Amino acid sequence: LRRIDELIDLKPDGMIDLYLYASYEDMRDAVLYEPGWTGGQSYGEHNIIILGIPEGAENWGKGAIAHELMHNVVDRFTFSCLVRIPTWVHEGLAVVSEGGPGEEGMAMLQRAIDRNNIFPLRSLGGGFPEDPDKAELAYNQSYSIVDFLIRRGDAARMRSLLELLGSGMTADESLQKLYGFNVDG
């Protein structure tokens, strides 16, 4: 929560209930229609996070808690029935919150860049791929973009981006206003 406050100057607006399951499968059985690679889920409108953390995966679990907390705080801050924050913003912030994708994830992203095999950013505005490897690339790419935006600005600018997106401005309009370029830029 301290990292989230440092990154985007936000705090939770109440208690967040965290439900832990003994395995990824147990967690996925508790919800419907989640990709097979999902290990956690945040329901910001209800201040609930669910995670499957198997024995021996406690370190992963700590990062996953940070990841889902970011989703929860952002969802509460930007809630609107009419607005959906682009997935690359949401997931990029969540991966930044957990400390980044690590050396392996960054190496995977670099290989995709070298092969000109990255996703167009616009394609990352909706759901991520079902294929676990492609999903991992989408997360790593989203992290890289959001990390760039944070380094280019500061917590106040990232918070402003969320405010503009939450008010109904498009990603293009919001980025143009705050950073001087749109999604394609």
C-alpha positions as CSV (number, residue, x, y, z in Angstrom):
1,L,0.0,0.0,0.0
2,R,2.9,2.3,0.6
3,R,4.3,1.6,-2.9
4,I,0.9,2.4,-4.4
5,D,0.7,5.7,-2.5
6,E,4.2,6.5,-3.8
7,L,3.4,5.5,-7.4
8,I,0.1,7.2,-7.8
9,D,-0.7,9.1,-4.6
10,L,-3.6,6.9,-3.7
11,K,-4.8,5.1,-0.6
12,P,-7.6,2.6,-0.1
13,D,-10.9,4.2,0.8
14,G,-11.8,1.4,3.3
15,M,-11.1,-2.1,4.4
16,I,-10.1,-4.6,1.7
17,D,-11.2,-8.2,2.3
18,L,-8.5,-10.7,1.2
19,Y,-9.5,-14.3,0.6
20,L,-6.7,-16.8,0.2
21,Y,-7.2,-20.3,-1.4
22,A,-4.8,-23.2,-1.0
23,S,-4.2,-23.5,-4.7
24,Y,-4.8,-21.7,-8.0
25,E,-7.3,-24.3,-9.0
26,D,-9.3,-23.8,-5.7
27,M,-9.4,-20.1,-6.4
28,R,-10.5,-20.5,-10.1
29,D,-13.2,-22.9,-9.0
30,A,-14.6,-20.1,-6.8
31,V,-15.1,-17.8,-9.8
32,L,-16.4,-18.3,-13.3
33,Y,-14.8,-17.6,-16.7
34,E,-11.2,-16.8,-15.7
35,P,-8.3,-17.8,-17.9
36,G,-6.4,-20.9,-16.8
37,W,-3.3,-18.8,-15.9
38,T,-5.2,-16.6,-13.4
39,G,-3.9,-16.8,-9.9
40,G,-5.8,-13.9,-8.4
41,Q,-8.7,-11.5,-8.9
42,S,-9.7,-8.1,-7.6
43,Y,-13.3,-7.0,-7.2
44,G,-12.8,-3.3,-6.6
45,E,-16.5,-2.5,-6.5
46,H,-16.8,-4.7,-3.4
47,N,-13.3,-4.2,-1.9
48,I,-12.5,-7.9,-2.3
49,I,-9.4,-9.7,-3.5
50,I,-9.2,-13.5,-4.0
51,L,-5.9,-15.4,-4.5
52,G,-4.8,-18.9,-4.8
53,I,-1.4,-19.3,-3.1
54,P,-0.2,-22.8,-2.9
55,E,2.3,-24.0,-0.3
56,G,5.8,-23.1,-1.4
57,A,4.6,-20.1,-3.5
58,E,4.6,-17.6,-0.6
59,N,7.0,-15.2,-2.4
60,W,4.8,-15.2,-5.5
61,G,1.9,-14.6,-3.2
62,K,3.4,-11.5,-1.7
63,G,3.8,-10.0,-5.2
64,A,0.3,-11.1,-6.2
65,I,-1.2,-9.4,-3.2
66,A,0.6,-6.1,-4.2
67,H,-0.6,-6.6,-7.8
68,E,-4.3,-7.2,-6.7
69,L,-4.2,-4.3,-4.2
70,M,-3.2,-1.9,-7.0
71,H,-6.2,-3.2,-9.1
72,N,-8.5,-2.7,-6.1
73,V,-7.3,0.9,-5.3
74,V,-7.4,2.0,-9.0
75,D,-10.9,0.5,-9.4
76,R,-12.2,2.3,-6.4
77,F,-10.6,5.6,-7.5
78,T,-11.8,5.4,-11.1
79,F,-15.2,3.7,-10.7
80,S,-17.8,4.6,-13.2
81,C,-20.5,2.5,-14.8
82,L,-19.5,4.1,-18.2
83,V,-15.8,3.9,-18.1
84,R,-13.3,1.0,-18.5
85,I,-9.6,1.8,-17.8
86,P,-7.5,0.3,-20.6
87,T,-6.1,-3.1,-19.5
88,W,-2.5,-2.0,-20.3
89,V,-2.8,0.8,-17.8
90,H,-4.4,-1.4,-15.1
91,E,-2.0,-4.3,-15.5
92,G,1.0,-2.2,-16.0
93,L,0.4,-0.4,-12.7
94,A,-0.3,-3.7,-11.0
95,V,3.0,-5.2,-12.2
96,V,4.9,-2.0,-11.2
97,S,3.3,-2.4,-7.8
98,E,4.5,-5.9,-7.4
99,G,8.1,-4.8,-8.2
100,G,8.2,-5.5,-12.0
101,P,8.4,-8.7,-14.0
102,G,12.0,-9.6,-13.0
103,E,15.0,-10.4,-15.2
104,E,13.3,-13.3,-17.0
105,G,10.2,-11.2,-17.9
106,M,12.3,-8.3,-19.1
107,A,14.4,-10.7,-21.2
108,M,11.2,-12.1,-22.7
109,L,10.1,-8.6,-23.6
110,Q,13.4,-7.7,-25.1
111,R,13.4,-10.8,-27.3
112,A,9.9,-9.8,-28.5
113,I,11.1,-6.3,-29.3
114,D,14.2,-7.6,-31.1
115,R,11.9,-9.9,-33.2
116,N,9.4,-7.1,-33.8
117,N,6.9,-9.4,-32.1
118,I,5.3,-7.0,-29.6
119,F,1.6,-6.2,-29.4
120,P,0.3,-2.9,-30.8
121,L,-0.6,-1.0,-27.6
122,R,-4.2,-0.5,-28.8
123,S,-4.7,-4.2,-28.8
124,L,-3.8,-4.3,-25.1
125,G,-6.7,-2.0,-24.2
126,G,-9.1,-4.9,-23.8
127,G,-8.6,-8.4,-22.4
128,F,-5.3,-10.2,-22.5
129,P,-4.7,-13.4,-24.6
130,E,-5.7,-16.8,-23.2
131,D,-2.3,-18.3,-24.2
132,P,-0.1,-18.1,-21.0
133,D,3.1,-17.0,-22.9
134,K,1.3,-14.3,-24.9
135,A,-0.5,-13.2,-21.7
136,E,2.9,-12.9,-20.0
137,L,4.3,-10.8,-22.8
138,A,1.2,-8.6,-22.6
139,Y,1.8,-8.1,-18.8
140,N,5.5,-7.4,-19.4
141,Q,4.8,-4.9,-22.2
142,S,2.2,-3.1,-20.1
143,Y,4.7,-2.9,-17.3
144,S,7.3,-1.4,-19.6
145,I,4.9,1.3,-20.9
146,V,3.5,2.3,-17.5
147,D,7.0,2.3,-16.0
148,F,8.0,4.7,-18.8
149,L,5.1,7.0,-18.1
150,I,5.9,7.0,-14.3
151,R,9.6,7.8,-15.0
152,R,8.5,10.5,-17.5
153,G,6.2,12.1,-15.0
154,D,5.6,11.6,-11.3
155,A,2.9,10.3,-8.9
156,A,0.7,13.3,-9.5
157,R,0.8,12.9,-13.3
158,M,-0.1,9.2,-13.1
159,R,-2.9,10.0,-10.7
160,S,-4.1,12.7,-13.2
161,L,-4.0,10.1,-15.9
162,L,-6.3,7.9,-13.9
163,E,-8.6,10.8,-13.1
164,L,-8.9,11.7,-16.7
165,L,-9.6,8.1,-17.7
166,G,-12.0,7.7,-14.9
167,S,-13.9,10.9,-16.0
168,G,-14.5,9.3,-19.4
169,M,-11.6,10.8,-21.4
170,T,-10.1,8.3,-23.9
171,A,-6.6,7.0,-23.5
172,D,-5.6,9.1,-26.5
173,E,-7.0,12.3,-25.1
174,S,-5.6,11.7,-21.6
175,L,-2.1,10.9,-22.8
176,Q,-2.1,13.8,-25.2
177,K,-3.1,16.2,-22.5
178,L,-0.6,15.0,-19.9
179,Y,2.3,13.6,-21.9
180,G,2.1,15.2,-25.3
181,F,1.5,12.0,-27.3
182,N,-1.4,9.6,-27.9
183,V,-1.5,5.7,-27.7
184,D,0.2,5.4,-31.0
185,G,3.0,7.7,-29.9
